[in-house]
Amino acid sequence: MTTVLLHTGQTAPKLEPRQPEVRVVRGGKHGLNRARQFASVALHVIAVALLLGMIFSVVHSQARITELNGQINDTRTDLTAAQSEYDYLSTKMSDITSRASLQDVAEGQLGLVKADQSQITYIQLEEQSIIEKTGSDASRFLAGIRTAALNLLDSFNP
């Protein structure tokens, strides 16, 4: 370092190298701050969307469960009514088909009576016996036509 004398006889003040003017500003990297801000907003939007989606799905499933429970209750009511009707009809059928009931209907409404052993006659036929029923001329004529028609139909079948 050299000392400079001024014409007044004093030495010149020492000059320090000049410092650049620097201003400190928070968030100095402006582009990076915007990206972080956008990422933060996007993250919040995604979180809110997920939360709303979960809330919607829970509400929807509860509504569906309530609807299905109503259908189950309706079906149980229908099943109970069908079982009751089945029991009623089974009892009614048992009453109708019971031997005592049939006998009451046969005797009371139809006027039938039980056959007595003395009313039954057994006939013993020979081994080669043929029973032929004689009838009116009209019934024999119709039987002949019937036989002829059946023979004609049989001739058409190979």
Secondary structure, DSSP 4 states (H G I P E B T S, - for coil): ----B-TTSPBPPPPPPPPPP----TT--HHHHHHHHHHHHHHHHHHHHHHHHHHHHHHHHHHHHHHHHHHHHHHHHHHHHHHHHHHHHHHHHHHHHSHHHHHHHHHHTS---PPPGGG----PPPTT--------HHHHHHHHHHHHHHHHHHHH--
